[in-house]
Amino acid sequence: MLEILRSFLSGKRLIVIAILLAIPFVFFGSTSFGTTFTSYGTVNGEPVTQMDVNLASSQLTQRLKGIYGEDFTLEDLDEAVSVELIKNEVINQKVMISMAKDLGLNVSLADAKKEVIQMDSFQGDQGFDQTIFESTIRGNGWTPDDYFVLVQESLALDKMFNAMSSIAFPIKNNMDALASMLETSRDVDFIKIDKQPLINAQEASMEEAQEFYQANPFLFLSKEQRDFSYIVLSYDEFKDQVEIPANYIDEAYEEYLDDSQLLAQNRISHHMIDKGNYESDEAARLKISQDYQMIESGQISFEDLVATSSEDEASKGSMGDLGLSSGDAFPLEFEEAILELDLNEISQVIELEDSFHILKLTEVLKPTIKTKAEMEKELRDELINAEALALMQDNFLELESLVLDGRSLNELAESTNSSIQVSGLQSIDTLEINNFSSVSPTELFNQELVPNQIEIFESDNSYAFIMLTQVIQPSVQAFEKVIDLAMEEVRSQKANFLINDFAANAETTLLGESMLPSQPGFSQENFKSVKRFSSLLPPDVINEVFESALGEIVSYEANNGDRYWAQSSNQIIPSAEELGETVTRYEEFYNSLLNQQMNGFLDHAMKEGKKVRLQNLTAAN
């Protein structure tokens, strides 16, 4: 259903909708907000809740992971930056949802449920699996009702963007023009100077190297060096300090058995009569009573009655299945009735405010109980991990308090029986902090770092207390240490002189009026029928060639110092007949360009006149 949307959208809108419909794969990470608020205000009248903030945080994280890698988290950003990004993500969501509602693109709860039932993520061996559905969404912090509302909103957005996509469509004349431009070819004569071979071919004497060294001393500065003293509190080190109490395993196993009993789940189906469909509650009560008597007398099975007479359209197609509960998912009246039922037994008639029900207990799931021998290692590891973390946290809090009191690193080490490590003088390229990789050399070489002041760094499973103890500023290195570098600089300088000398004659050489120097790295070639997407030359050179007039000589210098002089001739523009079916090959490329333009338009159109009233998040107007 979302294929048109996916082909039309890119960037944040696609991510918003794709993630809304693929919530099972979104695990909400922590945000920079220390307090959970019921509401963060409104955007265009749409309330913003903690769930919206969590979703925005997750969507933002997923997108940035695609840029910075799977190890990226929002905690890598400055808090003010992450809050601003999350705020903008929330605004994008709510502006789109409010616009869909303004257009009347509402989606019914029944349609949302149908969509959920079709989702691949919730399929088991026999089709839609209620257990998978509930465990997945509850594991991500959603109730079924929350999730259905989310799907309703996402389907409304789907409708809106499908409608908008009809605005952006390819025009045949434009497609033909694009194909013609990309299929146009030119012959290209060019000269290239490959700089590195030219540098390597130059001679450099010791005298020249020393003369260059004396004339350019700041090219030979040493790197700044710093020395650090530090204490690392490592989670793994604290594991060895944990002692297992004598009766711990026995007691923990008993607790495990008690908890396992609470994990039992019951699946029920129901037959429902809706009071609203009858003239009075008594008429509805009479109907459900008659249905109950028919089941009890064997005139009809529970399943056949549901299929023919149940008035709950959402569950009727699945034989009245309501899914699983461990005691708190259904109304209290249902949960109390379930406790009295045996497997495949039906309940008495149950009355709720708007409906009557007959329940059937269809499945009882009990967790597999492991033996004490099977659980012993798990229970032991669980205690060790928890106690090690607590011990490390206690030590951290003690050291942090001492740092705030202005105590020395030696006093910190003595108070917790920790050892001080020393990095020794290191440059930014070689610095390492043992057993702590969550601080980068760039942070430790920050010019604002104060000597003899303890800085605290934190990772997922360790803390580091680091103090800058010595700084050696860059200085001009002795010539003996940089001879090779000085030689290379001399060769590079000579290569630059040759390139600059040739530049004055490059055009006449390209035109055949002078000879190409017989130097390494110099070459002259001619390519026939070069197109805009050719890989024969660097893209920037190709672009310069096609942006220039035929016969005009263009020059280009690459980042690595390579130089090009090029001249084009013999342009061939294919006719419409020659292009033929070639046009269709460029349709996807054309649509991509068109969609980028449309996305910019939609950004502006949707956000124009938006009303943002956010509290607890950075204010926006």
C-alpha positions in Angstrom: 0.0 0.0 0.0 2.9 2.4 0.6 4.8 1.7 -2.6 3.7 5.0 -4.3 4.6 6.8 -1.1 8.0 5.2 -0.9 8.8 6.1 -4.6 7.5 9.6 -4.1 9.0 10.6 -0.8 12.5 10.8 0.6 14.2 12.1 3.7 12.3 12.7 6.9 8.7 12.1 5.6 9.5 8.6 4.4 11.2 7.9 7.7 8.2 9.2 9.7 5.7 7.0 7.9 7.9 4.0 7.4 8.7 3.9 11.1 5.1 4.5 12.2 4.2 1.3 10.3 7.2 -0.6 11.4 7.1 0.1 15.1 8.3 -3.4 16.0 11.8 -2.5 14.8 11.9 0.8 16.7 13.3 0.6 20.2 13.1 3.9 21.9 16.5 5.1 23.1 17.0 7.4 26.0 16.5 11.1 25.4 18.2 14.1 27.0 15.0 14.8 29.0 15.3 14.0 32.7 11.6 14.3 33.4 8.6 12.5 31.9 5.8 14.9 31.1 2.2 13.9 30.2 2.1 16.7 27.6 4.7 18.9 26.0 2.1 21.3 24.6 0.6 21.4 21.1 1.5 21.8 17.4 -1.4 23.1 15.3 -3.7 22.0 18.0 -2.3 18.4 18.1 -1.2 17.4 21.7 2.5 16.4 22.0 3.1 13.6 24.5 6.1 11.7 25.9 5.3 9.0 23.3 5.7 11.6 20.5 9.0 12.7 21.9 10.2 9.1 22.2 9.1 8.4 18.7 10.8 11.5 17.3 14.0 10.6 19.2 13.9 7.1 17.7 13.3 8.3 14.2 16.1 10.9 14.5 18.5 8.3 15.8 17.7 5.8 13.0 18.3 8.5 10.4 21.6 9.7 11.9 22.8 6.1 12.3 22.5 5.9 8.5 24.9 8.8 8.3 27.3 8.3 11.2 27.1 4.5 11.7 25.3 2.0 14.0 27.3 3.2 17.0 25.7 6.6 16.9 23.5 7.7 19.8 21.8 11.1 20.5 24.1 11.3 23.6 27.0 11.8 21.2 25.5 15.3 20.5 25.5 18.3 22.7 22.2 18.3 24.7 21.0 21.6 23.3 21.6 20.3 19.8 19.8 17.0 20.4 16.8 18.8 22.0 16.5 21.1 19.0 16.6 18.2 16.5 14.0 16.3 18.5 11.8 19.4 18.7 11.9 19.8 14.9 11.2 16.1 14.4 8.1 16.4 16.7 6.9 19.5 14.8 7.3 17.7 11.5 5.1 14.8 12.7 2.4 16.9 14.2 2.2 19.4 11.3 1.7 16.6 8.8 -0.9 14.9 11.0 -2.9 18.1 11.5 -2.8 18.8 7.8 -4.1 15.3 7.0 -7.0 15.9 9.5 -7.8 19.3 8.1 -8.2 17.6 4.7 -10.6 15.2 6.2 -8.4 12.2 5.6 -9.5 10.2 8.6 -9.0 6.4 8.9 -11.4 4.2 10.9 -10.3 2.0 13.7 -11.5 -1.0 11.8 -9.2 -0.1 8.8 -6.3 0.4 11.2 -6.8 -3.1 12.7 -7.0 -4.6 9.2 -3.7 -3.0 8.4 -2.1 -4.3 11.6 -3.3 -7.8 10.9 -1.6 -7.7 7.5 1.8 -6.5 8.8 4.6 -9.1 8.3 6.1 -8.3 11.7 3.1 -9.7 13.5 2.7 -13.0 11.5 3.2 -16.4 13.1 3.0 -19.9 11.6 -0.8 -19.6 11.2 -1.0 -16.0 10.1 -1.5 -13.0 12.4 -0.3 -13.9 15.9 -1.8 -11.9 18.8 1.0 -12.9 21.1 3.7 -11.6 18.8 1.7 -8.4 18.3 1.1 -7.7 22.0 4.6 -8.7 23.2 6.2 -6.5 20.5 4.2 -3.3 21.0 4.2 -3.6 24.8 7.9 -4.2 24.8 8.2 -0.9 23.0 6.1 1.0 25.5 2.7 1.0 23.6 -0.7 -0.3 24.5 -2.8 -1.8 21.7 -5.0 1.3 21.7 -2.0 3.6 21.5 -0.7 1.6 18.5 -4.0 1.6 16.7 -4.2 5.4 16.9 -0.6 5.6 15.6 -1.5 3.4 12.6 -4.7 5.4 12.0 -2.6 8.6 11.8 0.1 7.0 9.5 -2.6 5.7 7.1 -4.1 9.2 7.0 -0.6 10.5 6.1 -0.3 7.8 3.4 -3.6 9.0 1.8 -2.4 12.6 1.9 1.0 12.0 0.3 -0.5 9.6 -2.3 -2.8 12.5 -3.3 0.1 15.0 -3.3 2.2 12.7 -5.4 -0.1 13.2 -8.3 1.1 16.8 -8.4 4.6 15.7 -9.2 4.6 13.8 -12.5 7.0 13.6 -15.4 6.2 15.6 -18.5 7.2 13.9 -21.8 9.0 16.9 -23.2 11.0 17.3 -20.0 11.9 13.6 -20.0 13.0 13.8 -23.6 15.1 16.9 -23.0 16.8 15.2 -20.0 17.6 12.0 -22.0 18.9 14.0 -24.9 21.2 16.1 -22.6 22.6 12.9 -20.9 23.0 11.1 -24.2 24.8 14.0 -26.0 28.4 13.2 -26.5 31.6 15.1 -27.3 35.1 14.2 -28.3 37.6 15.4 -25.7 41.3 16.2 -26.2 43.0 16.7 -22.8 46.4 17.0 -21.1 46.8 15.6 -17.6 49.6 16.2 -15.2 49.7 13.4 -12.6 51.5 15.3 -9.8 52.9 12.5 -7.6 54.9 10.8 -10.3 56.3 14.2 -11.3 57.3 14.8 -7.6 58.9 11.4 -7.3 61.0 12.1 -10.4 62.6 15.3 -9.0 66.1 15.4 -7.6 66.7 16.9 -4.2 70.1 17.5 -2.5 70.9 17.7 1.2 71.9 21.4 0.6 68.6 22.2 -1.0 66.7 20.4 1.8 68.5 22.4 4.5 68.0 25.6 2.6 64.3 24.9 2.4 64.2 23.9 6.0 65.8 27.2 7.1 63.4 29.3 4.9 60.2 27.5 6.0 60.7 26.5 9.7 57.0 26.5 10.5 56.5 23.6 8.1 58.6 21.4 10.4 56.9 22.0 13.8 56.6 19.0 16.1 53.1 18.0 17.2 51.9 19.2 20.6 52.4 16.6 23.3 50.5 16.1 26.5 50.8 13.9 29.6 47.8 12.7 31.6 47.3 11.0 34.9 44.1 9.2 35.4 41.9 6.7 37.3 39.6 4.4 35.5 36.7 2.7 37.2 35.9 -0.3 35.1 32.7 -2.5 35.5 34.7 -5.7 34.7 37.2 -5.0 37.5 34.4 -4.7 40.1 33.1 -8.2 39.2 36.0 -9.8 41.0 35.0 -8.0 44.2 31.5 -9.5 44.4 30.9 -12.3 47.0 27.9 -14.7 46.5 26.0 -15.2 49.8 25.7 -18.8 51.0 21.9 -19.1 50.5 21.6 -16.8 47.5 21.1 -19.3 44.7 18.3 -21.2 46.7 16.5 -18.0 47.6 16.8 -16.5 44.1 15.6 -19.7 42.5 12.5 -19.7 44.8 11.8 -16.1 43.7 12.2 -17.2 40.1 9.6 -19.9 40.6 7.2 -17.4 42.1 7.7 -14.9 39.3 7.2 -17.6 36.7 3.7 -18.3 38.0 2.8 -14.7 37.3 3.9 -15.0 33.7 1.1 -17.5 32.7 -1.1 -16.1 29.9 -4.7 -16.9 28.9 -6.1 -16.5 25.4 -9.8 -15.9 25.1 -12.4 -15.5 22.4 -15.7 -13.8 22.8 -19.2 -13.6 21.4 -20.6 -10.0 21.8 -23.9 -8.3 21.7 -23.9 -4.5 21.3 -26.6 -2.8 23.4 -26.7 0.0 21.0 -28.1 -2.3 18.3 -31.3 -3.0 20.3 -34.3 -1.0 21.5 -33.4 -1.6 25.1 -30.8 -3.2 27.4 -33.4 -5.9 28.2 -33.8 -6.8 24.5 -30.0 -7.1 24.2 -29.9 -9.2 27.4 -32.6 -11.5 26.0 -30.6 -12.0 22.8 -27.4 -12.9 24.6 -29.3 -15.2 27.0 -30.8 -17.1 24.0 -27.4 -17.4 22.4 -26.0 -18.8 25.7 -28.7 -21.4 25.9 -28.1 -22.5 22.3 -24.4 -23.2 23.1 -25.2 -24.9 26.4 -27.9 -27.2 24.7 -25.5 -28.1 21.9 -27.7 -26.5 19.2 -24.7 -24.5 17.9 -21.0 -24.4 18.7 -19.4 -21.3 20.2 -17.3 -20.8 17.0 -20.3 -21.0 14.7 -22.3 -18.6 16.8 -19.5 -16.1 16.7 -19.1 -16.4 13.0 -22.8 -15.9 12.4 -24.0 -13.6 15.2 -21.2 -11.8 17.0 -21.6 -8.0 16.7 -17.8 -7.3 17.2 -16.8 -6.8 13.6 -13.1 -6.4 14.5 -12.8 -9.9 16.0 -15.6 -11.8 14.2 -13.3 -12.8 11.3 -10.8 -14.4 13.8 -13.5 -16.4 15.6 -13.8 -13.8 18.3 -10.2 -14.0 19.3 -9.2 -11.2 21.8 -5.6 -12.3 22.3 -3.6 -13.1 25.5 -3.6 -11.6 28.9 -1.5 -12.2 32.0 -4.2 -10.7 34.2 -4.3 -7.1 33.3 -5.0 -6.7 29.6 -8.8 -7.2 29.6 -11.6 -5.5 31.6 -11.8 -6.6 35.2 -15.0 -8.5 34.6 -13.2 -10.6 32.0 -10.2 -11.2 34.1 -12.3 -12.4 37.0 -14.3 -14.7 34.8 -11.2 -16.2 33.2 -10.0 -17.4 36.6 -13.1 -19.6 36.9 -12.7 -21.2 33.5 -11.1 -24.4 32.4 -9.5 -24.8 28.9 -12.2 -24.7 26.2 -14.9 -23.8 28.7 -17.4 -20.9 28.2 -18.3 -18.3 30.7 -21.7 -17.1 32.0 -23.0 -13.9 30.3 -20.9 -10.9 31.3 -22.3 -7.4 31.2 -20.2 -4.3 30.5 -21.5 -0.8 30.2 -22.3 -1.0 26.4 -22.3 -4.7 25.7 -22.9 -8.3 26.7 -20.3 -11.1 26.2 -19.8 -14.8 26.4 -16.1 -15.8 26.8 -14.3 -19.0 25.9 -10.9 -19.9 27.3 -9.0 -21.1 24.2 -5.4 -21.4 25.2 -3.3 -21.3 28.4 0.4 -20.5 28.1 2.6 -21.3 31.0 6.3 -20.5 30.9 8.9 -23.3 30.7 10.3 -23.7 34.2 14.1 -24.3 34.2 15.8 -26.5 36.9 17.9 -24.9 39.5 21.0 -26.4 37.8 20.0 -24.7 34.6 19.3 -21.4 36.4 22.4 -21.3 38.7 24.8 -19.6 36.3 22.2 -17.1 35.1 21.3 -16.2 38.7 24.9 -16.0 39.8 25.8 -13.7 36.8 22.7 -11.6 37.5 23.9 -10.9 41.0 27.5 -10.3 40.0 26.5 -7.9 37.3 24.1 -6.0 39.6 26.5 -5.8 42.5 29.5 -4.9 40.3 27.5 -2.0 38.8 26.4 -0.9 42.3 30.0 -1.0 43.6 31.3 0.9 40.7 28.5 3.5 41.0 29.3 3.9 44.8 33.0 4.5 44.0 32.1 6.9 41.2 29.8 8.9 43.5 32.5 9.1 46.2 35.2 10.2 43.7 32.9 12.7 42.1 32.2 14.2 45.5 35.9 14.5 46.1 36.5 16.2 42.7 33.7 18.7 43.5 35.5 19.4 46.8 38.7 20.2 45.0 40.7 17.1 46.2 43.8 15.9 44.3 44.0 12.8 42.1 46.2 11.1 44.8 43.5 11.7 47.4 40.9 10.1 45.0 43.1 7.1 44.5 43.7 6.6 48.3 40.0 7.0 49.2 38.9 4.1 46.9 42.1 2.1 46.8 42.4 2.8 43.1 45.6 3.0 41.0 46.7 6.1 39.1 47.8 5.5 35.5 50.1 7.8 33.5 49.9 8.2 29.7 53.3 9.7 29.3 53.9 12.4 26.7 51.8 11.6 23.7 50.6 13.4 20.6 47.0 13.5 19.5 47.8 10.7 17.0 49.1 8.3 19.7 47.2 9.0 22.9 45.3 6.2 24.5 43.6 5.9 27.9 43.8 2.3 29.0 40.5 0.5 29.5 38.6 3.6 28.5 37.8 4.3 24.9 34.9 6.7 25.3 37.0 9.8 25.4 38.6 10.9 22.1 42.1 12.4 21.8 40.5 15.5 20.3 38.7 16.1 23.6 41.9 15.7 25.6 43.8 18.0 23.3 41.1 20.7 23.5 42.8 24.0 24.2 40.3 24.9 26.9 41.4 21.9 29.0 42.9 23.2 32.2 46.2 21.7 33.6 46.0 19.9 37.0 42.2 20.0 36.9 40.4 16.7 37.1 37.9 16.1 34.3 35.2 13.3 34.6 34.3 11.2 31.6 31.6 8.5 31.4 30.9 5.5 29.2 28.3 2.8 29.4 30.3 0.6 31.7 33.1 2.7 33.1 34.2 6.1 34.4 37.5 8.0 33.9 38.9 10.8 36.1 41.6 12.4 33.9 44.0 15.2 34.7 46.3 17.0 32.3 49.7 17.2 34.0 52.1 18.5 31.3 51.9 20.2 27.9 54.8 20.4 25.4 54.0 23.1 22.8 55.0 22.5 19.1 58.5 23.6 18.3 60.7 23.5 15.2 62.2 20.1 15.0 65.9 19.6 14.4 66.8 19.2 10.8 68.2 15.7 11.4 64.7 14.5 12.4 62.9 16.0 9.3 65.4 15.4 6.5 63.0 13.1 4.6 60.2 15.6 4.9 62.4 18.5 3.8 63.5 16.4 0.8 59.9 15.7 -0.2 59.0 19.4 0.1 61.9 20.3 -2.2 60.8 17.8 -4.8 57.2 19.1 -4.5 58.4 22.6 -4.9 60.3 21.7 -8.1 57.2 19.9 -9.4 55.1 23.0 -8.8 57.6 25.1 -10.8 57.4 22.7 -13.7 53.6 22.7 -13.6 53.4 26.5 -13.4 55.9 26.9 -16.3 53.9 24.5 -18.4 50.6 26.2 -17.6 51.6 29.2 -19.7 52.0 26.9 -22.8 49.2 24.3 -22.0 46.8 25.8 -24.6 49.3 25.8 -27.4 50.4 22.3 -26.6 46.7 21.1 -26.6 46.3 22.7 -30.0 49.4 21.0 -31.3 51.5 24.1 -31.7 54.1 23.0 -29.1 55.5 19.8 -27.8 54.4 18.1 -24.5 57.3 18.0 -22.0 58.9 14.6 -21.7 58.5 14.6 -17.9 57.0 11.7 -15.8 53.3 12.4 -15.1 52.6 14.4 -18.3 50.2 12.8 -20.7 48.0 13.8 -23.7 45.0 11.8 -24.9 41.8 12.0 -27.0 38.6 10.3 -26.0 35.7 9.8 -28.5 32.0 10.1 -27.8 32.3 11.0 -24.1 29.0 11.5 -22.3 28.1 13.4 -19.1 28.2 10.3 -16.9 31.5 9.0 -18.3 34.1 7.7 -15.9 37.0 8.3 -18.3 37.7 11.6 -16.6 36.9 13.0 -13.1 33.3 14.2 -12.8 34.3 17.8 -12.3 36.4 17.8 -15.5 33.5 16.3 -17.4 31.2 18.9 -16.0 33.6 21.7 -17.0 33.8 20.3 -20.5 30.0 20.1 -21.1 29.4 23.5 -19.5 31.9 25.2 -21.9 31.4 26.0 -25.6 32.8 23.7 -28.2 36.4 24.5 -28.9 36.9 26.4 -25.6 39.8 25.2 -23.5 39.0 24.6 -19.8 41.4 23.9 -16.9 40.9 22.1 -13.6 43.0 21.4 -10.6 42.1 18.4 -8.4 42.4 18.3 -4.6 45.5 16.1 -4.9 47.3 18.6 -7.2 46.6 16.8 -10.5 46.0 19.3 -13.4 43.9 19.0 -16.5 43.4 21.1 -19.6 40.6 19.9 -21.9 39.0 20.9 -25.2 35.8 19.4 -26.7 34.7 19.0 -30.3 32.3 17.1 -32.5 29.2 17.3 -30.3 26.5 14.7 -31.3 23.0 15.3 -30.1 20.7 12.3 -30.6 17.4 12.8 -32.3 14.1 11.6 -30.7 14.1 8.6 -33.0 17.6 7.7 -32.0 16.8 8.0 -28.3 13.9 5.5 -28.7 13.4 3.6 -25.5 16.5 5.1 -23.9 14.2 7.8 -22.4 12.7 5.3 -20.0 16.1 4.5 -18.5 16.2 8.0 -17.2 12.7 8.1 -15.7 13.8 7.1 -12.2 16.6 9.7 -12.2 14.1 12.4 -13.4 11.6 11.5 -10.8 14.3 11.7 -8.1 15.1 15.3 -9.2 11.4 16.1 -9.3 10.8 14.7 -5.9 13.6 16.8 -4.4 11.9 19.9 -5.7 8.5 18.7 -4.4 9.8 18.0 -1.0 11.1 21.5 -0.7 7.7 22.8 -1.8 5.9 20.6 0.7 8.2 21.6 3.6 7.4 25.2 2.9 3.6 24.7 2.3 3.0 22.5 5.4 5.0 24.7 7.8 3.6 28.0 6.6 1.5 29.5 9.4 2.1 26.6 11.8 1.2 27.2 15.5 3.6 25.7 17.9 3.0 25.8 21.7 5.6 23.7 23.3 6.6 23.6 27.0 9.4 21.5 28.6 11.0 21.5 25.1 12.8 24.5 23.7 10.2 27.1 22.8 9.3 27.5 19.1 7.3 30.1 17.3 
